[in-house]
Amino acid sequence: MSEDNLKLQEYVRKAIELLCQKNFSDVVILSSYKINSVLREYFGVDIKVDRIGRMLANIAKKNQLKRLKTNIPKYSLKISRLSKLKF
């Protein structure tokens, strides 16, 4: 894995953790656009949405996250599973 991919993976992990912390319900909906906006707002990082989407799809596949039936790929993550999430 290249250094860029490791940085991207770390940023995506931090964004997902932040989304889970800020969420009030037991389930958080993950999308590449939501992660991108968190990265921009909290970390000042501007990464292409399609790269984030590919990374998110790989994470969802590894962890068997449920995909919601929308035009933009979105995945459902129970906050209790955050500690067991594989990146």
C-alpha positions in Angstrom: 0.0 0.0 0.0 1.4 3.4 -0.9 1.9 6.2 1.5 -1.0 8.2 0.0 -3.4 5.3 0.5 -2.2 4.9 4.1 -2.9 8.6 4.7 -6.3 8.4 3.1 -7.1 5.3 5.1 -6.2 7.1 8.3 -8.2 10.2 7.4 -11.3 8.1 6.6 -10.9 6.2 9.9 -10.8 9.5 11.8 -13.8 10.8 9.9 -15.9 7.7 10.6 -15.0 7.9 14.3 -15.9 11.6 14.4 -19.3 10.8 12.7 -20.0 8.1 15.3 -19.1 10.4 18.2 -21.4 13.2 16.9 -24.3 10.9 16.1 -27.3 10.6 18.5 -28.7 7.3 17.3 -27.3 3.7 17.4 -26.7 3.6 13.6 -24.7 6.0 11.5 -25.1 6.2 7.7 -21.8 6.5 5.9 -21.4 8.0 2.5 -18.4 9.3 0.6 -19.9 12.8 0.4 -20.5 12.9 4.2 -16.9 11.7 4.9 -15.6 14.2 2.4 -17.4 17.1 4.1 -16.1 16.0 7.6 -12.6 15.8 6.3 -12.9 19.3 4.8 -14.5 20.9 7.8 -12.6 19.3 10.7 -9.2 18.4 9.1 -8.9 20.9 6.3 -8.2 18.0 3.8 -9.6 18.1 0.3 -9.7 14.6 -1.2 -11.6 13.5 -4.3 -14.9 12.0 -3.5 -14.4 9.0 -5.8 -11.2 8.0 -3.9 -13.1 8.2 -0.6 -15.9 6.2 -2.2 -13.6 3.4 -3.3 -12.0 3.3 0.2 -15.4 3.2 1.8 -16.6 0.4 -0.4 -13.5 -1.7 0.5 -14.2 -1.0 4.2 -17.8 -2.0 3.8 -16.9 -5.2 2.0 -14.4 -6.2 4.7 -16.8 -5.5 7.5 -20.0 -6.7 5.7 -21.8 -3.4 6.2 -25.3 -3.2 4.9 -25.6 -1.1 1.7 -28.6 1.2 1.4 -30.5 1.2 -1.9 -29.7 4.7 -3.1 -28.1 6.2 -6.2 -25.1 7.3 -4.1 -23.6 4.3 -2.2 -24.4 4.6 1.5 -23.7 2.1 4.2 -25.2 1.5 7.6 -22.9 1.1 10.6 -23.9 0.3 14.1 -21.9 2.4 16.4 -21.3 -0.6 18.7 -19.3 -2.2 15.8 -16.9 0.8 15.5 -14.3 -0.7 17.7 -14.3 -4.0 15.6 -14.2 -2.2 12.3 -11.4 -3.4 9.9 -9.7 -0.8 7.7 
